[in-house]
């Protein structure tokens, strides 16, 4: 009986487990872990196969696609796609984690294009990349090529005998993993893996941020037009419109989905899990568990949802076979994260992949300052109308818990998950400085907004449409703010994320103007000051920097092209525009803000010196102040 179930089941759960440990990079750290970890992984895959041999989307057939579905999808996605197009070649955001994520994507790509078991190159140089590309035949023996061979062989075996395919995939990936010692586990690797197809075009276009941004912008597109039809059986419709507009017409959701950060794809996988639970109830929990596991291969906080998604399946009410299936899927979703966590903690503390430790504990002192900061940050992101909408969605979720008995357990678990993800940053002392940061709240938003989705599922389509229109109208201020950011000066994006990030300078437009006027030739390198410690040399941008705080304001024979940069206060730092006493934890960083102010104070004299020593001076004035000037000696 068991063998028949194994040989006829689709083995989706154990195959997912194998794929997840490869995607999050954990299996490629097995060479540095005890051998027992490899044996345990094989045992877990076998256990999942026995517990959940067959898991497939079950429910009504896919809705027929109509032009109305396309129209609704365009309405949902229009703000995000518009901002992406308008900012296609925008300047690089300094500070924050942008530089790390871009670098990590290229480091992992270099790792995949190198031969299996080759030494890890922590920071590949341009010479390393050139040497790799000078021998394209060598790519046939790369890790990526080996992965393709394993996948194709697994597919071929799957058509012949599914158990043999699973055994081959599991053994092949574990044996391979035992030869590897990757250190690229600061964050799970699936998000970086997804950017690989776009890294080449990004390099050719000299826009290193493009690969990560494009990967994230595609996430909601694929959700609406590929993943949702496949797993839920629905195209964009009135039932999801209010929920989708609530999320994707929100100004900071748009900002982070048009960035290189890892959260967007984790959010999309969670959204799919939420809708599966709401549409199908407990029977949707096994696949929802796998989706949460997929989210955790991209960003860690999603794993907190797994126990509650498991409980949403109400295992105490199910037949034993269904209980085993649900437990098997939960194991398949959770085991890759456990292995990833062990792999991350095994990296030496002085490595570039060292992990920041979780510091459990309530905030020191009275809670009121922290609550006030949280409210301030949330209101700055949501705006009053958005805060009303999310508050109404929470009330709607509570009402659905009372009224919709068949989904009560599901909705309680979703609400609890959202609150847990929010509370996490209150009990991690290492995260207190970022309390209320919208990026860290992103994974919680779809859970807290689930009331809107539940209402759309429970009520008639016309009423779902009415609610969607109300949500759309109330989100107009937020989407308008997002559009103004996209068409406005680049420094208008300064300090949207936090009191120290991100920091933009209009360097690309200055360089383009200089080239158009024949004042800057191909190959010329511009010397610029570094008014912040986060500035780095960006591939494709011919700018080098002085030491932080050193202001250069003259053209010399050695440096005929000189750029002066100044940090513009905006968004979260506007209240700190004028110098004042130390503002504590929630303020611009005390070790970096003096650099900003020193450069700004010297700005008039610097501009005068540029004009005196450079035949040509190009300027950028944004928000009523000079933010950059390019002096050219030609």
Secondary structure as UniProt FT lines:
FT   HELIX           2..8
FT   HELIX           12..23
FT   HELIX           26..32
FT   HELIX           35..51
FT   HELIX           67..86
FT   TURN            87..89
FT   TURN            96..97
FT   HELIX           98..112
FT   TURN            116..117
FT   HELIX           126..133
FT   TURN            134..135
FT   HELIX           136..141
FT   HELIX           143..160
FT   HELIX           162..177
FT   TURN            178..179
FT   HELIX           190..204
FT   TURN            205..206
FT   TURN            208..209
FT   HELIX           210..222
FT   HELIX           223..227
FT   HELIX           228..231
FT   HELIX           238..248
FT   HELIX           251..257
FT   HELIX           263..280
FT   HELIX           281..284
FT   HELIX           285..296
FT   TURN            297..298
FT   HELIX           300..305
FT   HELIX           306..312
FT   HELIX           315..317
FT   HELIX           320..345
FT   TURN            349..350
FT   TURN            352..353
FT   HELIX           368..403
FT   HELIX           405..407
FT   HELIX           408..423
FT   HELIX           424..426
FT   HELIX           429..434
FT   TURN            435..436
FT   HELIX           438..448
FT   HELIX           450..458
FT   HELIX           461..474
FT   HELIX           476..487
FT   HELIX           490..493
FT   TURN            494..495
FT   TURN            499..500
FT   HELIX           507..516
FT   TURN            517..518
FT   TURN            522..523
FT   STRAND          526..530
FT   TURN            533..534
FT   TURN            539..540
FT   STRAND          543..548
FT   STRAND          561..565
FT   HELIX           571..576
FT   TURN            590..592
FT   HELIX           593..601
FT   HELIX           603..613
FT   STRAND          616..622
FT   TURN            623..624
FT   STRAND          625..632
//
